[in-house]
Amino acid sequence: MVQLHVKRGDDSQFLFNTTVDTAVDELISQVTAIYNGRLKVDRICSEMEELAEHGITLPPNMQGLTDEQIEDLKLRDEWAEKCVPCGGAELKKDEIGRRNGQAPNEKMKQVLKKTIEEANALISKKQVQANVCVTLEMIKDALDQLRGAVMIVYPMGLPPHDPIRMEFEDQEDLSGTQAALQVIPPEESQLWWAAKELQRGKKLQEYVGKNEKTKIVVKIQKRGQGAPAREPVISAEDQKQMMLHYYKRQEDLKKLEEADDDSHLNSDWADRQALKRQFQGLANIRWAPR
């Protein structure tokens, strides 16, 4: 299997296994699906943390309004009575006015938080250090776990305007958000290796050869952004070790310079003529002014 270390810029994303016979079109599709899938899981986990703390999302026309404004405008959240967390709700007001403040109880909150931790672990960038390859099945498992946890805590479901439900139904609207800049549409996705774009219509072996036991670093980005920066010849960790070695070497040289003192040559034990003078009876002669 050929192992791809997928990066976005200089930031490691995940490891992916493939073969040299894989078509570049298929490879780009698979890598992009995993890349975007990890972003989706991360967005859902972020929203579920807010769900655990402050309950479901208010209708768009009520978000950001104070209680007085809602009362003056005579607005009413019809979904608050339908989407009640299992075991009852606890009042935890959302200071930014985005959620209704009817949070799940502590037991249900832990169900959500535990599932969030497990899902985050599946897509974590630490999987690269652990040499664990990410697959589409892992992304689907993470999404299924998150969906199951929400169904346990909210058996009646979430409001149709809640971003978590919209994410699960692939109806999320990311326009105008930072998240929209991170997502790469499959048709605009490109993979680069060794300053070369992997061209659609070709096979991976046309770039890396026929050796299946190959590991390469590829960079994913949108079409039109040009060639990404080359990988540094020396990794950050190697550079750190080199600097540490250089610093230690400098300290050792300083110690050698401090120890390079010839004052010991004036000592009696270092005098080569001492034995000769002793035989001649000239030892221990002191000169003093008269």
C-alpha positions in Angstrom: 0.0 0.0 0.0 1.1 3.5 -0.8 0.7 5.8 2.3 -0.2 9.4 1.7 0.5 12.0 4.4 -2.1 14.6 3.5 -1.4 18.2 4.4 -3.2 21.6 3.9 -0.4 24.1 3.6 2.1 23.1 6.3 -0.6 21.7 8.6 -0.8 17.9 8.8 -4.3 16.5 8.3 -4.4 12.7 8.1 -2.8 9.5 6.7 -4.4 7.7 3.9 -3.6 4.3 2.3 -4.1 3.6 -1.4 -2.4 1.7 -4.3 -0.2 2.7 -7.2 -3.0 1.5 -9.6 -5.5 4.0 -8.2 -6.7 6.6 -10.7 -5.9 10.1 -9.7 -9.6 11.1 -10.1 -10.6 8.5 -7.6 -7.8 9.4 -5.3 -8.7 13.0 -5.2 -12.4 12.1 -4.6 -11.5 9.9 -1.7 -9.0 12.3 -0.1 -11.3 15.2 -0.5 -14.3 13.3 1.0 -12.2 12.5 4.1 -10.9 16.0 4.4 -14.3 17.6 4.2 -15.8 14.8 6.4 -13.3 15.6 9.2 -14.3 19.3 9.0 -18.0 18.3 9.2 -17.4 16.1 12.3 -15.4 19.0 13.9 -18.3 21.5 13.2 -20.9 19.1 14.6 -18.8 18.5 17.7 -18.4 22.2 18.3 -22.2 22.8 18.0 -22.9 19.8 20.2 -20.8 21.3 23.0 -23.1 24.3 22.9 -26.1 22.1 22.7 -25.0 20.4 25.9 -24.5 23.7 27.7 -27.4 25.8 26.5 -30.0 23.6 24.7 -31.4 23.9 21.2 -30.9 26.8 18.8 -33.5 29.6 18.8 -35.4 30.3 15.6 -33.3 32.7 13.3 -35.7 35.6 14.0 -35.1 35.3 17.8 -31.4 34.9 17.9 -29.4 37.7 19.4 -32.5 39.4 20.9 -32.9 40.2 24.6 -35.8 38.8 26.6 -37.4 42.3 26.5 -37.1 42.5 22.8 -38.6 39.1 22.3 -41.5 40.1 24.6 -42.1 43.4 22.8 -42.1 41.7 19.4 -44.3 38.9 20.8 -42.1 36.2 19.4 -42.5 32.6 20.5 -40.3 29.6 20.1 -42.7 26.8 19.1 -39.9 24.2 19.1 -39.0 24.7 22.7 -42.0 22.6 23.9 -41.4 19.9 21.2 -37.7 19.4 21.6 -37.3 18.8 25.3 -34.2 16.9 26.4 -34.6 13.4 27.9 -34.9 13.6 31.7 -36.0 17.3 31.7 -34.2 20.5 31.1 -32.0 22.7 33.3 -32.0 26.5 32.9 -28.6 27.7 31.6 -29.1 31.0 29.8 -27.0 31.6 26.6 -25.5 35.0 27.0 -25.1 35.5 23.3 -28.8 34.7 22.7 -28.3 32.0 20.2 -29.7 29.0 22.1 -32.9 28.8 24.3 -31.1 28.0 27.6 -33.0 24.8 28.2 -29.9 22.6 28.7 -30.0 18.8 29.2 -29.5 17.5 32.8 -26.0 16.4 33.9 -26.4 12.8 32.9 -27.5 13.6 29.4 -24.8 16.2 29.1 -22.2 13.6 29.8 -23.6 11.4 27.1 -23.1 14.2 24.6 -19.6 15.1 25.9 -18.3 11.5 25.9 -19.5 11.0 22.4 -17.9 14.3 21.3 -14.6 13.1 22.8 -14.8 9.8 21.0 -15.6 11.4 17.6 -12.8 13.9 18.0 -10.4 11.1 18.7 -11.3 9.4 15.5 -10.5 12.4 13.3 -7.7 13.9 15.5 -4.5 15.0 13.8 -2.7 13.0 16.5 -3.6 10.0 14.4 -0.7 11.0 12.1 1.7 10.7 15.0 0.2 7.3 15.9 0.6 6.2 12.3 -3.2 5.5 12.0 -4.8 5.9 8.6 -8.2 7.6 8.4 -10.9 6.1 6.2 -14.3 7.1 5.0 -15.7 4.4 7.3 -14.2 6.1 10.3 -15.8 9.4 9.3 -19.2 7.7 8.9 -18.7 6.0 12.3 -18.0 9.3 14.0 -21.1 10.8 12.4 -23.2 7.9 13.4 -22.0 8.1 17.0 -22.8 11.8 17.1 -26.2 11.3 15.5 -27.0 8.5 18.0 -26.1 10.6 21.0 -28.3 13.4 19.9 -31.2 11.0 19.4 -30.7 9.6 22.9 -30.7 13.1 24.5 -33.4 14.5 22.2 -35.8 11.6 21.3 -38.1 14.1 19.6 -35.3 15.4 17.4 -33.9 18.8 16.9 -35.6 21.8 15.2 -35.1 22.0 11.4 -33.1 25.3 11.8 -30.7 23.8 14.3 -27.2 23.6 12.7 -26.6 20.1 14.1 -29.7 18.7 12.3 -28.8 20.6 9.1 -25.3 19.1 9.2 -26.7 15.6 9.6 -29.0 16.2 6.7 -26.3 17.8 4.5 -28.2 21.0 4.3 -25.8 23.2 6.2 -25.3 26.8 5.0 -21.7 27.9 5.5 -21.8 31.0 3.4 -20.1 33.9 5.0 -18.4 31.8 7.7 -14.8 30.9 8.3 -15.8 27.2 7.8 -16.7 27.9 4.2 -13.1 28.9 3.5 -11.9 25.5 4.8 -14.2 23.3 2.8 -12.9 22.2 -0.7 -15.5 21.3 -3.3 -14.6 18.0 -4.9 -14.6 19.5 -8.4 -12.1 22.2 -7.3 -9.8 19.9 -5.4 -6.2 19.3 -6.3 -3.4 17.2 -4.9 0.2 18.2 -5.2 3.3 16.2 -4.7 7.0 17.2 -5.1 5.8 20.5 -6.7 3.8 18.6 -9.2 0.0 18.5 -9.5 -1.4 15.0 -9.8 -3.3 15.3 -13.0 -6.7 13.8 -13.4 -7.0 11.1 -16.0 -3.7 9.5 -14.9 -2.8 6.9 -12.4 -0.7 7.3 -9.2 2.0 5.0 -10.5 2.8 7.5 -13.2 4.1 9.8 -10.5 5.5 7.5 -7.7 6.4 4.4 -9.7 5.2 0.8 -9.1 6.6 0.3 -5.6 3.7 -0.2 -3.3 5.8 0.4 -0.2 6.0 4.1 -0.7 5.2 7.0 1.6 4.7 10.5 0.2 3.5 13.9 1.4 0.7 15.3 -0.7 -0.9 18.7 -0.2 -4.6 19.3 -0.9 -5.9 22.7 -2.0 -8.4 24.5 -4.3 -7.8 24.9 -8.0 -6.3 28.3 -8.9 -4.2 28.7 -5.8 -1.0 27.8 -7.5 1.6 25.4 -6.4 1.9 25.0 -2.6 5.2 25.6 -0.8 7.7 22.8 -1.0 8.3 20.7 2.0 11.4 21.8 4.0 14.5 19.7 3.5 14.9 19.5 7.3 11.8 18.9 9.4 11.0 21.2 12.3 11.9 18.4 14.8 15.3 17.8 13.1 16.0 21.5 13.0 15.2 21.7 16.7 17.6 18.8 17.4 20.4 20.5 15.3 20.0 23.8 17.2 20.1 21.9 20.5 23.3 20.1 19.4 24.8 23.4 18.2 24.0 25.1 21.6 25.6 22.2 23.5 28.7 22.4 21.3 29.0 26.1 22.0 28.7 25.5 25.8 31.4 22.8 25.6 33.8 25.1 23.7 33.2 27.8 26.3 34.1 25.4 29.1 37.3 24.3 27.2 38.3 27.9 26.8 37.9 28.5 30.5 39.9 25.4 31.3 42.7 26.5 28.9 44.8 28.1 31.6 48.6 27.7 31.7 49.2 29.1 35.2 49.9 25.6 36.4 53.2 25.8 34.6 54.6 28.0 37.4 54.0 25.2 39.9 57.0 23.2 41.3 55.7 19.9 40.0 55.7 21.3 36.5 59.4 22.5 36.6 61.5 20.1 34.5 64.8 21.5 36.1 63.7 20.9 39.7 65.3 17.4 40.0 68.6 18.7 38.5 68.8 21.7 41.0 68.1 19.3 43.9 71.1 17.2 43.0 73.2 20.3 42.7 72.1 21.6 46.0 70.5 24.5 44.5 66.9 23.7 45.7 65.0 26.0 48.1 67.3 28.9 47.4 65.6 32.2 47.9 66.8 35.5 46.7 66.1 38.6 48.8 67.4 42.2 48.6 70.2 43.1 50.9 
